[in-house]
Structure formats: structure tokens, C-alpha cells
Amino acid sequence: MGIADPMIDYALFSLSPGSPSLMQYGLSPSDIFFTDFSGCFWLYALGSDLGLLSDPGANLGDNVDALEVLIYGDLDLDGDVDIFDWALFQPNYGTPFGATWQQGDLDGDGDVDIFDFALFQPAFKTGTGPEPIPEPMTIWLMTAAATSLLRRKRLAA
């Protein structure tokens, strides 16, 4: 306890005014970042998109000064991985690029695919205890993945 496990623990955070990373990438202390503790971090939301004063690269504007530890798979950030998170994940399944963590891109590669589902499914629960996603949803996702692979194979031929 008290030690982050890479690729298991996740966090949202901001950087302090004067941070070399903010200056180097033209970002602001009001911007929010995401990390999986693997040694990398990604932009999660621009401060301007959150309604905060932001002046990229000039270290002016609002300073969020925050850290939030995320529950893996909690897409709606309510502290629980449940059917509401599934409702955010499911319609984004198959998004080929540009997806965010809140849309279900749990592995940080920009899309929502079977690899993200493999990370989401163990965290999913309803009520008070963990339960697997119901079988029909699993069948649907496997069918969608197989169909996608078949389409790609036909296009390549």
C-alpha cells in the first residue's frame, strides 16, 4: 500500500507552474494529465476545455494543483465500475483513433478495441460484488472483433 503498480494504478494530475514539461510542450498549469505509472504521461484535458484560464507556454492562468487516483475502468469517475461505465464504453467500441480514456481507451493507444475490453471486463461489477459482464455482451464483442478482422482480411486480399 502506498506504492503505485505500473499498468494497474492510474492517476490524473497537473503540473506546477514553471515545470519544464509545460514550457517544452506549450502547455499550462491548468491542463490535466493521465499516467499509468509506466514512466509516461498523456494529456487528459486542456484547462481551456475545462473552463479554466489557460495561457500555454507562458505559465500563466489557473493552477489546478491536483492529483486524483483513478479506479481502473471507472469511465464516469463516480468511484465504481458499473453499468454506467459500460454505457460509455460500449458505443465507443471500434473507434479506430482519437478515443480518450473516458470513452474507453484504457490502454492509451487511441482506439477502443478488444484489448481495452480485456482491461475493462475484470473491473466491471454491478451491485455490491464483482460480476462478469453478462454473456450476451461478451458474445457481441467477440463477434464485433471477428467481423472487424474479417473485413481487414478481405480488404488486404
Helices and strands as residue ranges (DSSP letters): E 10-13, H 20-25, E 32-35, E 41-45, G 47-50, E 54-55, E 60-61, E 67-70, H 83-89, G 90-92, G 101-103, H 114-120, G 121-123, E 125-126, E 129-130, H 135-156
